Amino acid sequence: MKPVSDVHELFRRQRAIRSFTDEDVPDALVDQVLTAAIHGPSGSNTQPWHFIVIRDQAVKRAVSEVYEEARADAYRDRPPSASGPRQPLSAAPVLIVACVDTPASGQAGFQTGASIYPSVQNLMLAARALGLGTVLTTLHRRRKARIHEILGIPDNVESAAIIPVGWPDREYGPNRRPPLERFVMRDRWSR
């Protein structure tokens, strides 16, 4: 995909990319998207994020196998809504696992998500601006213990997302959304 420099065009061209070429993603570009990630907002400015960058094919394969089990479980009774080509996670040149510290209570809650997902969005938008493709995946959470064991994630940390990063295997157009009026109400709930 072509790089995008206009921020408003970038929003319209952010797509879920699940199929990549086998071309490597240089460390310098990975560092750029991670730098964007750590500049995201977080609850009370705690900056509780951590990122595991996975390039090792054996580790990617182990994570991908567990993810596919979780995916099969999630869609056992209905097909997934995503269409188009889809490769296993291990086919992406890079996997980034976004992690977040859990509160002292051990219960991840609203603020925990509010602290990691804006960071993940920054990462994904930065990748798209560079011409890279990504997709936010969370199905691994159905097999969290096994993923945490594979990656050595400590008990006080949650894995919030696995983000495959790579060069898209084809050109993607803008995303499609209904008109703004479908989602926005003025002054009060009016549906």
C-alpha positions as CSV (number, residue, x, y, z in Angstrom):
1,M,0.0,0.0,0.0
2,K,1.1,3.5,-0.6
3,P,2.2,5.7,2.4
4,V,-0.4,8.2,3.5
5,S,0.6,11.6,4.9
6,D,-2.7,13.5,5.3
7,V,-4.1,12.5,8.7
8,H,-7.7,12.7,7.7
9,E,-7.0,10.5,4.6
10,L,-5.1,8.2,6.9
11,F,-8.2,7.6,9.0
12,R,-10.2,6.7,5.9
13,R,-7.5,4.3,4.7
14,Q,-7.0,2.4,7.9
15,R,-7.9,-1.2,7.1
16,A,-7.8,-4.6,8.7
17,I,-5.0,-6.3,6.8
18,R,-4.7,-10.0,7.2
19,S,-2.6,-11.1,4.3
20,F,1.0,-10.0,3.7
21,T,3.9,-10.4,1.3
22,D,7.0,-12.2,2.7
23,E,9.0,-9.0,2.5
24,D,10.8,-8.1,5.7
25,V,9.8,-5.1,7.8
26,P,13.0,-3.3,8.9
27,D,13.6,-2.7,12.6
28,A,13.7,1.0,11.9
29,L,10.1,1.0,10.8
30,V,9.0,-1.3,13.7
31,D,10.7,1.2,16.0
32,Q,8.8,4.1,14.3
33,V,5.4,2.5,14.9
34,L,6.4,1.6,18.5
35,T,7.5,5.2,19.1
36,A,4.0,6.3,17.9
37,A,2.5,3.7,20.3
38,I,4.3,5.0,23.4
39,H,3.0,8.5,22.6
40,G,-0.6,7.5,23.0
41,P,-2.7,8.7,25.9
42,S,-3.2,6.5,29.0
43,G,-5.3,6.6,32.1
44,S,-3.8,9.0,34.6
45,N,-0.8,9.2,32.3
46,T,0.4,5.9,33.8
47,Q,2.0,4.7,30.5
48,P,1.5,1.1,31.6
49,W,2.3,-0.5,28.2
50,H,4.8,-3.1,27.1
51,F,5.3,-4.5,23.6
52,I,6.8,-7.8,22.6
53,V,8.1,-7.8,19.0
54,I,8.2,-11.3,17.6
55,R,10.2,-12.2,14.5
56,D,11.4,-15.7,15.5
57,Q,9.5,-18.1,13.2
58,A,9.2,-20.8,15.9
59,V,7.6,-18.4,18.4
60,K,5.3,-16.9,15.7
61,R,4.2,-20.4,14.8
62,A,3.5,-21.4,18.5
63,V,1.5,-18.2,19.0
64,S,-0.3,-18.7,15.7
65,E,-1.3,-22.3,16.5
66,V,-2.8,-21.2,19.9
67,Y,-4.6,-18.2,18.2
68,E,-6.1,-20.5,15.5
69,E,-7.5,-22.8,18.3
70,A,-9.0,-19.8,19.9
71,R,-10.4,-18.6,16.6
72,A,-11.9,-22.0,15.8
73,D,-13.5,-22.0,19.2
74,A,-14.9,-18.4,18.8
75,Y,-16.4,-19.2,15.4
76,R,-17.5,-22.8,16.0
77,D,-21.2,-21.9,15.5
78,R,-20.9,-19.1,12.9
79,P,-18.5,-18.1,10.3
80,P,-16.3,-14.9,10.9
81,S,-17.6,-11.8,9.3
82,A,-14.2,-10.8,7.8
83,S,-13.9,-11.4,4.1
84,G,-11.0,-11.6,1.8
85,P,-7.6,-13.3,2.0
86,R,-6.4,-14.3,5.5
87,Q,-3.2,-15.9,6.4
88,P,-2.2,-17.4,9.8
89,L,-0.5,-15.0,12.2
90,S,2.8,-16.7,11.6
91,A,2.8,-15.5,8.0
92,A,3.2,-11.9,9.0
93,P,6.9,-10.7,9.1
94,V,6.4,-9.3,12.6
95,L,3.9,-9.8,15.4
96,I,3.6,-7.2,18.1
97,V,2.0,-8.2,21.3
98,A,0.6,-5.2,23.1
99,C,0.6,-5.7,26.9
100,V,-0.5,-3.6,29.8
101,D,0.2,-3.6,33.5
102,T,-2.8,-4.7,35.6
103,P,-4.0,-2.7,38.6
104,A,-2.8,-3.8,42.1
105,S,-6.3,-5.4,42.5
106,G,-5.3,-7.7,39.7
107,Q,-8.6,-6.9,37.9
108,A,-8.2,-5.4,34.5
109,G,-10.9,-2.9,33.9
110,F,-12.1,0.0,31.9
111,Q,-9.0,2.1,32.6
112,T,-6.7,-0.7,31.7
113,G,-8.2,-0.9,28.2
114,A,-8.3,2.9,28.0
115,S,-4.6,2.8,28.6
116,I,-3.5,0.3,26.0
117,Y,-6.0,0.6,23.1
118,P,-5.2,4.2,22.2
119,S,-1.6,3.2,22.1
120,V,-2.4,0.3,19.8
121,Q,-4.4,2.7,17.5
122,N,-1.4,5.0,17.3
123,L,0.8,2.0,16.4
124,M,-1.6,0.9,13.7
125,L,-2.1,4.4,12.2
126,A,1.7,4.9,12.1
127,A,2.1,1.6,10.3
128,R,-0.5,2.6,7.8
129,A,1.1,6.0,7.2
130,L,4.3,4.1,6.3
131,G,2.4,1.8,3.9
132,L,2.4,-1.2,6.3
133,G,-0.7,-3.2,7.1
134,T,-1.9,-4.3,10.5
135,V,-5.0,-5.8,12.2
136,L,-6.1,-5.7,15.8
137,T,-6.6,-9.2,17.1
138,T,-7.8,-10.2,20.6
139,L,-9.0,-13.8,20.1
140,H,-5.8,-15.0,21.7
141,R,-7.4,-14.0,25.1
142,R,-9.5,-17.1,24.9
143,R,-6.2,-19.0,25.4
144,K,-4.4,-16.3,27.5
145,A,-2.6,-18.7,29.8
146,R,-1.0,-20.6,26.9
147,I,0.0,-17.4,25.1
148,H,1.4,-16.0,28.3
149,E,3.4,-19.2,28.9
150,I,4.8,-19.1,25.4
151,L,5.9,-15.5,25.7
152,G,6.8,-15.5,29.4
153,I,4.4,-12.7,30.3
154,P,4.2,-12.2,34.1
155,D,1.1,-12.5,36.1
156,N,0.7,-8.7,36.7
157,V,0.6,-8.0,33.0
158,E,-2.3,-8.6,30.5
159,S,-1.8,-9.2,26.8
160,A,-4.3,-6.9,25.2
161,A,-3.8,-7.5,21.5
162,I,-1.6,-9.3,18.9
163,I,-0.9,-7.1,15.9
164,P,0.5,-8.7,12.8
165,V,2.6,-6.1,10.9
166,G,3.7,-6.5,7.3
167,W,3.5,-5.3,3.7
168,P,0.0,-5.9,2.3
169,D,-0.2,-8.4,-0.5
170,R,-2.4,-6.1,-2.6
171,E,-3.6,-2.5,-2.7
172,Y,-6.6,-1.7,-0.5
173,G,-8.9,1.2,-1.0
174,P,-10.5,3.3,1.7
175,N,-12.6,1.7,4.4
176,R,-16.4,2.0,4.0
177,R,-18.5,3.5,6.7
178,P,-22.2,4.6,6.8
179,P,-22.9,8.3,7.0
180,L,-22.0,10.1,10.3
181,E,-25.6,10.7,11.1
182,R,-26.1,7.0,11.7
183,F,-23.8,7.2,14.8
184,V,-24.1,10.7,16.2
185,M,-26.8,12.3,18.2
186,R,-26.9,15.9,19.4
187,D,-27.4,17.0,23.0
188,R,-29.1,13.7,24.1
189,W,-29.8,10.1,23.1
190,S,-32.4,10.4,20.4
191,R,-32.9,7.0,18.8
